[in-house]
Amino acid sequence: MKILTCPLNGPRNISEFTYGGELKAMPDPKACSTAEWADYVFNCENRRGLVTEWWLHNASSYWFLAERHTGTDEVLRTFDPRELFTQRVDFAAQETRS
């Protein structure tokens, strides 16, 4: 059984989680093109090595980050996104992209 440690709920079976993709810099929603936004949403580097990824604990709807080596599948640490992000992006207030 594979265990992943949720920063909020502690160690849990991997079946309780959903992978959310690689952490990457978000383009400016007001200034980027539709193609740039689609690239951000749908494409990933898929490189071998240490990658920071989004994970969701399904039962609590808690999103967190994990540092995982994609070659060995070893999770080095999990942590709350507030360690990296100090403010939220309000998409509802954004203008429509062209």
C-alpha positions as CSV (number, residue, x, y, z in Angstrom):
1,M,0.0,0.0,0.0
2,K,1.4,3.4,-0.9
3,I,1.0,6.2,1.7
4,L,1.1,9.9,1.0
5,T,1.2,12.4,3.9
6,C,-1.3,15.2,3.7
7,P,-0.1,18.3,5.6
8,L,-3.6,18.8,7.0
9,N,-4.8,15.2,7.6
10,G,-1.6,13.2,8.0
11,P,-0.6,9.9,6.3
12,R,-3.3,8.4,4.1
13,N,-3.6,5.7,1.4
14,I,-2.8,7.1,-2.1
15,S,-6.3,6.2,-3.2
16,E,-7.6,9.2,-1.2
17,F,-5.7,11.6,-3.4
18,T,-6.0,13.1,-6.9
19,Y,-2.9,14.3,-8.8
20,G,-3.3,18.0,-9.9
21,G,-0.3,18.5,-12.2
22,E,3.1,20.2,-12.0
23,L,3.5,23.5,-10.2
24,K,4.5,26.0,-12.8
25,A,4.4,29.8,-13.2
26,M,1.0,31.0,-14.3
27,P,0.9,33.5,-17.1
28,D,-0.8,36.8,-16.5
29,P,-4.5,36.0,-17.2
30,K,-5.1,39.6,-18.5
31,A,-2.2,39.7,-20.9
32,C,-1.6,36.2,-22.2
33,S,-3.1,34.7,-25.4
34,T,-5.5,31.9,-25.6
35,A,-2.7,29.6,-26.9
36,E,-0.4,30.6,-23.9
37,W,-3.2,29.9,-21.5
38,A,-4.0,26.5,-23.1
39,D,-0.3,25.6,-22.9
40,Y,-0.3,26.5,-19.2
41,V,-3.4,24.5,-18.4
42,F,-2.9,21.4,-20.6
43,N,0.8,20.8,-21.1
44,C,3.6,19.8,-18.7
45,E,7.4,19.2,-19.0
46,N,7.1,15.6,-17.8
47,R,10.8,15.6,-16.9
48,R,12.7,13.1,-14.8
49,G,13.9,14.4,-11.5
50,L,12.6,16.4,-8.5
51,V,9.2,18.1,-9.4
52,T,6.8,20.1,-7.3
53,E,3.3,18.9,-7.9
54,W,-0.3,19.8,-6.8
55,W,-2.2,17.1,-5.0
56,L,-5.8,17.1,-3.7
57,H,-6.9,15.1,-0.6
58,N,-10.4,14.1,-1.9
59,A,-12.1,13.6,1.5
60,S,-11.2,17.1,2.8
61,S,-10.9,19.0,-0.6
62,Y,-7.5,20.2,0.6
63,W,-5.0,21.1,-2.1
64,F,-1.3,20.9,-1.2
65,L,2.1,20.6,-2.8
66,A,4.4,17.6,-2.9
67,E,8.1,17.4,-3.9
68,R,8.4,14.1,-5.7
69,H,11.2,12.5,-7.7
70,T,9.6,11.3,-10.9
71,G,12.2,8.6,-11.5
72,T,12.0,6.9,-8.1
73,D,8.4,8.0,-7.2
74,E,9.8,9.0,-3.8
75,V,7.9,11.9,-2.1
76,L,10.5,14.0,-0.3
77,R,8.0,16.3,1.4
78,T,4.5,17.6,1.3
79,F,3.6,21.2,2.4
80,D,0.9,23.8,2.5
81,P,0.8,26.1,-0.6
82,R,0.8,29.1,1.7
83,E,4.6,28.5,2.0
84,L,4.9,29.8,-1.6
85,F,1.7,31.9,-2.2
86,T,0.8,35.0,-0.3
87,Q,-2.3,36.0,-2.3
88,R,-5.1,34.4,-4.4
89,V,-5.8,35.2,-8.0
90,D,-9.4,36.4,-8.4
91,F,-10.4,35.0,-11.9
92,A,-13.9,36.4,-11.6
93,A,-12.6,39.9,-11.7
94,Q,-10.3,39.2,-14.7
95,E,-11.2,40.5,-18.2
96,T,-11.9,38.0,-21.0
97,R,-8.7,36.8,-22.7
98,S,-8.3,37.3,-26.5
